[in-house]
Amino acid sequence: MGTCTTEPCSSRWGRWGGRLGAWVQMEMTESLGGDDPGRRRQRSAGKPRRRWGGLRQRWKMLGVFEIDQRHAFHGQTCMMKEGLSAAVQNTIDNPPTNELSDDDFRSEITQIHQEFQMKTFAGKVFANLRSSLGITETTYQESLCSESCYLQFISNSKSKADFFLTNDKRFFLKTQNKREIHFLLSNLHIYVDHLRNYPHSLLVKFLGVHRITISHRQKYFIVMQSVFYPDERINARYDIKGCEVSRWTEPAPEDSQVIVVLKDLNFKGQHIVLDQQRAWLLRQVEIDTQFLQRLNVLDYSLLLAQQPLHHDERQQGLSLATLIVRTKKSVNPGSPIYAGVTAGEDSSAPPRLSAETDSFCLSRASGGGDPPPSLEDFRAQNRRLLPNFKNPLHVIDGPEQRYFVGIIDIFTVYGFRKRLEHWWKRLRHPGQSFSTVSPPAYCLRLCQWARDNTA
């Protein structure tokens, strides 16, 4: 990957970046199922070659791209990185306490840079949340602010937001409008309480909320943990809403390196095979969707990815120590060990292994002459394997597949506009299921999807 400099950039990123994002969104919406079919037929009449030729070109745009110095978003991301580095450094220099006050949830800190300003919202709250997930401030800063360029993720989503990934693909940065940011901040207290009460929650983990201002132009963005991490051997990704209208995505051409997030109809005929883990997953989906129902939101998605287990990982009846060692084989050797936080807060969590048991399993895990893994590595892998421990990565092992699961896009409130859309879609799609339904109906439907598609 290339190196991203932090030298001053022109404010033209706002204009050109916005135009590129709008053009990409328009092109993909038209070509990948997000537009009205009647209008598509009218536009394509008499121009079949241009339409299909353009579609082939647009397929090439899907995926992940390095934001180097020639990229339209280079200036914007350089400023974001500089601002984030200073914001996180402020937290490093002033560590938050475990006790959060109401003022901490309302806090806004503005830092002035050479060509822009960065505002950080509820900085202590998010720092506290990052700590609860086992993410140190130093690690967070290194990932967000390394010299390596950010990556742009272009998908077939209808969202107008811009998506960026840190170079190690550990954290997502997503632009949001002011209303969505206000919704998140106004519900931040109960969101944090939910994660405290249910440390195994599948809800997306928000790690920071910021606003960057350049020449009186403001751009809000959030930082969140990537559900699909580590992604080296993931072979399929799905965005599930539990309905059928507009829920099909054309798969990427065979042998293509394009990353395509598939949808409900693409998953038809398959199952998430978890065996003994199934009951836990169904219960957690129910808890999280009921929480979102209380927030009066809908249109959120259950993200799902699958990664085949290695042959020796599929063997049954292996000792816990062997399970821990073999799990490392599914993680890229260059990736960090994902040390979560210790169990204890959740009454459903099993008791932690004793120091004597730790030592015994470590000695067993070092068979064959290999050096034993460190005690912290052992505990980290133990937490990854057992969903009864906190698992911020949402990694669940079945008999043959490793699944990455998370619930994202929780900002759509069921207001007057969505109620009108619901009635319009009832007329347009009689007898079919579509995404715009009341929050209680949405909650029940996604829970039913999970029950019907797991085993």
N, C-alpha and C positions, 0 to 999 in steps of 0.2 A: 504494500500500500504506500501511497505517497505521503508527503509531509505537509501539514496545513500550517501556514505561517499566521501570525497574529498582527501583522502590520496593518495600519489604518486602511479601511476599505471605503469606497465611495458609496453614497446612499442609493446608488442606482440599483442595489440588490432588491430593494423593495418593489420598484417598478418592474424590473425584468424578471425577478423571482416570482412575483405575482402573476405576470403574464404567462410564464412557463407553466406554473401550477394550474392556472385556469385552462390553458390550452390542453394540457395533459388530461385534466379531468373531463373536459368536454369531449375530447377524442375517445377516451376509454368508455365514457358513459354511452356514447353513441354506438360503439362497436361491441361492447360486452354486455349488453342486456339491460342498461339502466335507462333507456329512453323509450318513448312510446312506439310500439311496433308500427302503427299506421304511418307516423311521420318518417320512420326509417325506410318503409317501403317507398314512400313518395320521393325521398331524397335519392334512394338508390336506383329508381327507375331510369333507364337509359344510361347508367354509368356503372355497370357491374364491374368492369375491369378496375376502375379507379377505387371502387369500394373495397374489393377484395385485396387489391394491391396495398391499399392503405392499412387494411387490417393486418396484413403480414408485417408491415413496418411497425405498427403499434404493438404487436406481440413482442417485438424486440425491446420495447421500452419497459415492459414489466420486469420487476426484479429489484435488485439492490445495486446502486451505483456509487462510486466514490466521488465525493464532492471535492475535486481538486481545484486548482486556481482557475481553470477554464469554465467551471460550473457556475451557473447563474446564482446558486445559493452559497457560493464560497464566502462572500463578504458577510452575509448574515450569520452563517455558522461560526465564522471566526469570532465575531462579536459575542455570540452566545457563549462560546467557550471561555472567552476572556471574562465575561460577566459572571459565569458560573464559578470559575476558579476563585474569583474574589469573594463571591457569596459563600462558598463552602469554606474558604479560608477563615472567614469571619466566625463560622461555627466552630472550626478547629481551635481558634484562639479563645472562643467563649463557649465552652461546652455546655449544652443544656442540661438541666436537672431532670429527674424522672417526673417531678411534679410540674404539671402545666397549668397555667392560669388562663382565665378568659382573655386577658390582654395578649397572651402568646398566640391565641387563635386569631386575634384581630391585628396582629403585628404586620407592619409594612416597612421594610428597610430599603432605601434607595441609595445606590452607589453610583457615583459619577465617573465616567471614563472619558477618554479623549474625544470620541465621536458619538458616544451614546450614553444612555443611562440604563441601569438594570435595577428593577424593583423586585424584591423577594417577599413573598407573602407567607406569613406564618412559618418563618424559617425554623424556629425552635421546635415547632410541632412536627415538621417533616424530618428534622434531624433526629428527634426522639423516635419517630416511626422507623427510620432507616436503622437506627441502633437496635430496635426490637427485631428487625429482620436479619441481624447479623452482618449488616453492611457498615464497615467503618468509614469515617469521613475521609480518611486518607485514600482508601480504595475507591470510594465514590468520586473523589476529585481526580484521581489518576485516570479513571475510565472516561469521565466526562471531558477532561481537559488535556488529554495527551496530545502530543505533536501529530499523531496520526489523524487523518481527515475523518470527518463524520461520513456516514453513508446515507444516501437517500433511498427510501423504500417507496417504490411506485407499485400500487396494487390496482385491482379492479374494483375497489371500494367506491361508493358514490360520495363519500365524504370529500369536502372541499379542503380539508386540513392538509398540511404538509407533515410528512413523517420522516424523521431522521433517526438513525441508529448510531450509537457510539461504535468506534472501529472494532471493538471486541464483541459487538452485538449484544452486550449485556443490558443496556438501557435504551429505551425509546424516548424520543422527544417529539411531541406532537403539538402543533399550533391549535389554539382553541379561540372561540370568540368570547367576548366579554360576558355574555349571558351564561355560558357554560362555566366560566371561571367563577362567576358569582354563585352559581348553583353549588359548585364543589366547595367553595369556602364557607358558604352559609350552612352546609351540612357536614363540615369537616369534623366537628366534635362527635357527632353520632357515628360517622365513618370510622374514626379512630377507636371509639368505644366498641364498635362491632368487631374490629380486628383484635382488640384486647380480649373480648369475650369468646371469640372464635378464631384462635390463632391459625387454624387450618383453612381459613376462608379462601375461596377461589377467586374472590374479587381482585381486580387489578390493583397492584400496589402503587399508589401515587407517592412519589418521592420528593417532589418539589413543584412549586407553582411560581412562575416568574413573568415579568413583563419587560420587554426591551423597547426603548424609545430612541428613534433616530430621526432627527430633523422633524420633530413633532408627529412622526408616524409611530404608532404603537402596535406591538405584536405580543400577544399573550401566548405562553406555551407551558406545557407541563412535562415533567420527567417521570417516567414510570418504568417499572421492571418489565423486561421482555418475558413473555410467557414461553416463547420458543427459544430457550437458551439452556444449554448449549445446542446449537442447531446442526452440528456437523453431519449427523447421520439421519436426520429427519427425512422421511421419504414421502410424507403427505401432510398437508395442513388444511384445516377446515374451519369455516366460520358458520356456526349453527345458530339459527333463530327459532327452529321448531315449526316452520311453515313451508309453503311450497311456491307461492307466487314470487317470481324473480329470484329463485333460489337455486339456479343452475349456473355453473361457470364452465366454459369450455376449457378442458384440461390443456396443459402445455403440450406442444408437439413432443413426440417420443424422442428421447435422448437430448432434450432441450435443457439448458441450464436455467431457464426462466423459472422464477418462483411464483407459483399461482396458488392463491388461497381459494380452495374449493368451498362449496356450500351444501346445504341440506340434501338436495336431490342427488348430488354427486356421492353422498354417503349412503344412499339407499341400498339395502341389501347387505350392509356391513354391520358389525357390532364391536363395541368396546368390551373386550373380554378381560375381566378383572378377577373373576372367581371370588375369593374371600374379601377382596377390596371393594367389591361392588356396593355393599350396604353402606360403607363409609361415604363413597362418592355420592350416592343418591341422597343421603341425609345432608351432606354439605351443600349440594345444589339446592335442595329445598330451603335450607336456612338462609342462603345468600339471596335467592330469588324472593323470598318473603321479606327480607330486609329492603330490597329494591322496590317491592310493591308498596311498602310503607312510605318510601320516598316519592311514590306516584310516578315512577319512570317505566319506560318500555323500550323496545327496540335494541336492547343490549344483546350481546352475542356470547355464546359459549365457544371459546377458541379451543381447538383440539388438534394436536399433532401426534404422529406415531413414529416410533423408531424401532426397528427390529432388534430383538435381543440377540446377543451372540449365542452360538450353539451351547456352550457350557453354562450360560445363564438360564437356559430353559430347563435344566435338570431340576428335579424336585427333591426335597428332603436334604438339601445341603445345610451345613451349619451356618449360623449367622455370620461368623467370622469369614467364611468362604464367600458368602453373599456380598459382604462388604468389599472384599478384595476384587471380586469379579465385576462389581459395578463400575469400578474405576476404568475397566476396559472400554466402557461405553462412553467415556468422556475423553475428549481430545486431550492428549498429554500436555498441551500448552495451556489448557484452561485451568483456572484456579479451582481449588477444593471449595465447595460451597458450604461453609460453616454457618449453619443457622444458629438460632438461640436455643437455650436449653429448655426442656419441657418442664412443666410444673404449674403454669397458670391454668391449664385446662384440666378439669377433673377427669376427663376421659383418657388422658394420656397415661400410658403405662409407666410404672416406676422406672427411674433411670438405672442403668446397670451399675453395679458397685465397682469400686476401683479394682477389687480382686478379680471380678469377672472381666473387666477391661483388660487387665494384664494377661489373664488366661487366653482370651480370644486373640490378643495381639500375638502371643507366642504361637498360637495355632495358625494365625494368618501368615506367619513368616516362614512356613514350610517351604522346602525346595531350595533353601539357601538364599532366598531373597531377603533383603533387609526388611524388618517389620515396619508397617506404617506407623506414624506417630499417633499418640493417644488422641490428639485433637482431630487428626484425619479419620481415625476410627469413629469417633463420636459424630463427626460431620456426615460420614457415609451412613451411619446408623440412622441419623435423622432423615437422610434422603430416602432410605429404603422403607421406613415405617411411617405411614401417614398419620399415625397417632402422635407423632412428634411434629413440631412446627416445621413446615415445609414451604418456604416462600417461593420455591421454584415450581410448585405444582407438578412434581414428577411422581407418577404412579406406575409401578411395575405390574404387568399381567403375566400370564404364563409364557407368552411369546412376543409381546410388544411392550415397549415403554411408552407411556402416554404423558403428554404435556397438556395441562388443562388450565383454563383461566376464563373469567368473565370480564368482558371489557365493554366500553362504550355505554356508560351509565348516566349520560347527561340529558337524554330526551324525556322531557316532562310531558305528561298526558294533559295538555291544556286545550284551549278552544280550537286551535289550528289542527291538532292531532285528532280531535273528536270529529271535525269536519272531514278530515282525510279518511277516518275510519268509515264513515257513512258513504263517502264517494267510492271507496274500494269495495264495500259490500255490494254496491250497484254494478261495479265494473267486473268483479270477480265472484259472481254468485256460486256458492257451493265450494269455494276454494279457501284455503287458509292463507292469510297474508300477515305481514308483521305488525300493522297498525291496529292493535286491539287494546282494550283496557288493561291496566297493570295487573289486576287479579287474573284475567284471562291469560295474559302473557306469562305470568308466573306459573300457572297451572300447566300451560301447554309445554313450556320448556322442561318442567319436571317430568311430564309425561313422556317427552322425547327421550329424556335420560333413562327412564324406566324401560321404554320399548327398545332402546338401542344399546343396552348393556347386558352383559351376561357374566 
